[in-house]
Amino acid sequence: MIVTIDGIAASGKSSVSSGVARALGIPYLSSGLLYRAATLLGLDSGADLNDEAAVLAALHAHPVRLEPLAEGNRVWQGTRDLTDDLHSSTVDHGVSVVAVLPGVRAWVNDQLRQVPPPFVAEGRDMGTNVFPHAPAKFYLTASPRVRAQRRAKERPEDVDAIEAALIRRDELDHVQSAPAVDAHVIDTGPLDLEGVIGAILTGVAA
Ligand code: C5P
């Protein structure tokens, strides 16, 4: 079984995917973490993030591995755990640039498709592009303000700056971030975390 959970930035995908995966007793895969890892390695190597060859060279020089645990994914480079460095504002700002590079998208998709099911796959294009035959697909949305208020609890910036950055990232991501035609679209604005997880579990069981 593959369950796909896509959605816009800060729509709650990671927490929801982790909760759904734990309830189902299966792992979840965070594709966004792999895009973030590609961005971090590109930045660390001094690459121009628009330069696909330079970013791919950084990825191949220092291979990374996704550890798909239900309680939260980790990204390793050998014995170095990169996970805590992947949610900085610097990575937030660069990741949409790296995510449009076809070679990086192919690298991420290849890593995800090597994982044996069952799992919950979380991202932007899991239901449309990476696992189009998944039997249960969901797409999470919420207004920019609601998302900024949630993220302000995890970032040092104020809510207006976070909202502006989210709107910018929505625009940059919109090509690869659209609901699959057979996805259940859930507005998470009026729901708490348990409410969204419950709605998805009901949809999976239907
Ligand atoms: O989900 P998260 O916010 O961590 O994703 C970080 C970025 O990675 C997104 O803003 C988007 O640019 C990119 N991404 C993507 N396709 C995915 C997952 C993430 O383009 N499937």
Residues whose N, C-alpha, C, O or C-beta is under 5 A from the ligand:
A	BS01	C5P	A9 S31 G32 L33 Y35 V95 S96 A99 G123 R124 D125 D173 Q176
